[in-house]
């Protein structure tokens, strides 16, 4: 059995413990209030959200800038390429108008005119030199002849005037005769070869 003193001591210790818990709880509540007023975690969350929003805006602007830059770069390259191509074919009209002259010179070389006393009207060698010089000059500007005779018919380079029976099996689908030469200027066809194709 407990004595009176023991009971009093037990009661006092029990009272102290209870009041200590109340103070503890009260302190925690106070602390929570103080903590909630100056909560660094919430402040950091708010700053993080603001930083995230600015980062999204920055990324959008950067993306727009990169797209605009690449579009401009493509435009610059395209216009530069067009200028180069235009420069290469700028003389196309002039050369096209000179092609009939080449044709006439070639015809003259094939059949040298003779006078009644069998003399050449134009010395063939002189005409040959003029022709070579003229062709050389045009070749420097990028003009080249499209090969036709004996070649397989190609719609990219040849214009068929007619089809005739092939003289041999291996000439079927090939160019038998060339009526008018074709020409390319810097790789671009400016006049198709007019040809006769074996069938």
Residue pairs with C-beta under 8 A, 6 or more apart in sequence:
2 10
88 142
88 185
88 186
88 188
89 185
89 186
89 188
91 141
91 185
92 185
92 188
92 190
95 138
95 141
95 143
95 183
95 185
95 190
96 190
96 191
98 138
99 183
99 191
101 134
102 131
102 134
102 135
102 138
102 181
103 180
103 181
105 127
105 130
105 131
105 134
106 131
106 181
108 122
108 127
109 124
109 127
109 128
109 131
112 120
112 121
112 122
112 124
112 127
113 120
113 121
113 122
114 120
114 121
115 121
135 143
141 185
142 185
142 186
143 183
143 184
143 185
144 183
144 184
144 185
145 181
145 182
145 183
145 184
146 157
146 158
146 181
146 182
146 183
146 184
146 189
146 192
146 193
148 157
148 158
148 175
148 178
148 181
148 182
148 193
148 195
149 175
149 176
149 177
149 178
150 174
150 175
151 158
151 174
151 175
152 173
152 174
152 175
153 160
153 173
153 174
153 175
153 195
153 197
156 189
157 182
157 189
157 192
157 193
158 175
158 182
158 192
158 193
158 194
158 195
158 197
159 182
159 192
159 193
159 194
159 195
160 195
160 196
160 197
161 179
161 194
161 195
161 196
162 196
162 197
163 196
163 197
163 198
163 199
164 176
164 196
164 197
164 198
164 199
165 198
165 199
166 172
166 174
166 176
166 198
166 199
167 176
167 198
171 198
172 198
172 199
173 197
173 198
173 199
174 197
174 198
175 193
175 195
175 196
175 197
175 198
176 195
176 196
176 197
176 198
177 195
177 196
178 193
178 194
178 195
178 196
179 194
179 195
179 196
180 191
180 193
180 194
181 191
181 193
182 189
182 191
182 192
182 193
182 194
183 189
183 190
183 191
184 190
